[in-house]
Amino acid sequence: RGNMNSRIKKSIVAFAVMGVLSMVGAASADETTGLTDTTIKVGVMGPFTGNASSYSKTQIGLMAYFKHINDQGGINGRKFDIIQEDTACAPAKGIAAAKKLVHQDKVFYLHGNSCSGVAMAVKPTVAPTGIPWIIAHAVNPKITMPVNEKKSIFHGVPAGPAYGSTMGKFVMSKPGVKRIAMVTHTNDWAKAYCDPAIEVIKASGGEIIETLSLERGQTDATAQVLKLKKAKPDFILGCLYEAETVIFLRDAKKYGVRIPVMGTAGTDLENTLERLGDPDAVKDYYVLHAFVDKVDGPKMKKWNDIILKYYPNETITGFSAVSMASGVAAVNALKAAGRDLTRSKFIAELDNIKGLKTGILACDITWSSTDRHGCKKSAVAGFIDGKPTVLSAWEKPW
């Protein structure tokens, strides 16, 4: 019996040791999942199809930058292995894409995402895994703040509060502005822009005289335009995606409403003009502009050239380079993490990024363990004398 008890005790100890070792092995595998000696597997989700597919230009710019880094020799002996997945700007498709990248493709980290509604739908799938995830376009501040339990999600572009504040300041910088009307989606994405803009407007002595909804998928804005024509606001705040912005501007011109409109980062000048095909319809349109220069300006040439090298059929717009800045930040963090790379080291090095001037965005990138909104400001762009111009305030060039 003594020998039997001894054997049982040894078996229990052996099983316990095996259990601990298996747990260690699993933890180790999680930390290095998606890595090989020569590659870093990165998942890039975006709306490559659907009515928001123009946003996919942000992911295309990011992937072009990763390919550029690969051709420069990669990072500490590894090159990016890019796995691209389509979300079509639809939450259900986004969830399916995220599950595939995390559980089937087993990527090291996720980078990209346009469409805040998709990112918020995806978050419950991704956040508990602890996989590093850099948001490179979607703006809902709730995606990254408050910091998730695993401390793994980062915003690489201005989030709603920064963008919304810029919108409000620009509107109120026009002399004589007092009465502001809003045309907006009623989802969280639009509120992320409009709510902080309204705070700035009211704090600066302005008032919201009309709030009109124009939901995603609507194809006519006649009712909203006619109400605004009657209300005669000094400025219109447009918290709309690009497709609905185009519809609103089209109908505004049709009914002779010539009131300045301030748009979100969900649109850009070039795409809006291309979709309208009418320079006169965008003459009074202003939009958030993330960059240090106009889209085809000299400071953006380097980044545009990278995109066109790897995607020669691309048309450069205000979306094209916006995700590349967070790509620069990711590359810096991966380099700093060293050859002995893990997810935890990568996250720690992202948190060490302070005041990073990417040469792309109008803001520096700074992350910390308590603040994952990396960018705090934006510029504005508008057509001045028919030419795209970057502005810091009404009639003031950046």
Secondary structure, DSSP 8 states (H G I E B T S, - for coil): -HHHHHHHHHHHHHHHHHHHHHHHHHHHHHHHTTB-SSEEEEEEEE--SSTTGGGHHHHHHHHHHHHHHHHTT-BTTBEEEEEEEE-TT-HHHHHHHHHIIIIIS--SEEEE---HHHHHHHHHHHGGGT--EEESS---GGGTSS--TT--EEE-S--HHHHHHHHHHHHHHSTT--EEEEEE-SSHHHHHHHHHHHHHHHHTT-EEEEEEE--TT----HHHHHHHHHH--SEEEEE--HHHHHHHHHHHHHTT----EEE-TT--HHHHHHHHT-GGGGTTEEEEE-BSS-TTSGGGHHHHHHHHHH-TT----TTTTTTHHHHHHHHHHHHHH-SS--HHHHHHHHHT--SB--SSBSS-B--BTTB-B-----EEEEEETTEEEEEEETTEE-
